[in-house]
Amino acid sequence: MMEIDKEEHMQQSKDRALQFLEKNDVAGAWNSMVADLERHPETKGHSGITLGMKLYLMGSIVSVEKMKKFIEGFN
């Protein structure tokens, strides 16, 4: 099985996370994004995971709107 490239994987991760936000599930969106990123060798341990976790725990990205902006800006 051929592995998809980093950009395609990142977009798929974002798309899945945004589906959770459509259901107002901010925690689900974040967990989905992290789980997906950890599955690909080029996104595993991405620095945005650490940043996002800090922002999430501080309450900075706990609304649907703020999480959506964070996810869409992820690269």
C-alpha positions, 0 to 999 in steps of 0.5 A, a space after each residue: 500500500 502506498 502512503 499518501 504524502 504529507 500535504 494530502 494527509 494533513 488535508 485529510 486530517 483537517 477535513 475529519 477534524 472539521 466534521 467534528 466541529 460541524 457537530 459542535 464537538 471541539 474535543 472530538 475535533 482536537 482528538 481526531 486531528 492529533 490522532 491522525 497526525 500521529 499516524 503519518 511519519 512526516 506529521 508525527 510529533 508535529 510542533 502544532 500538536 504541542 502548541 494546540 494542546 497548550 492553547 486548548 488547556 489554557 482555554 484559548 481554542 475551546 470554541 468551535 470558531 476558534 478551533 476551526 480557525 486553528 485547524 484551518 491554519 495548521 500546516 
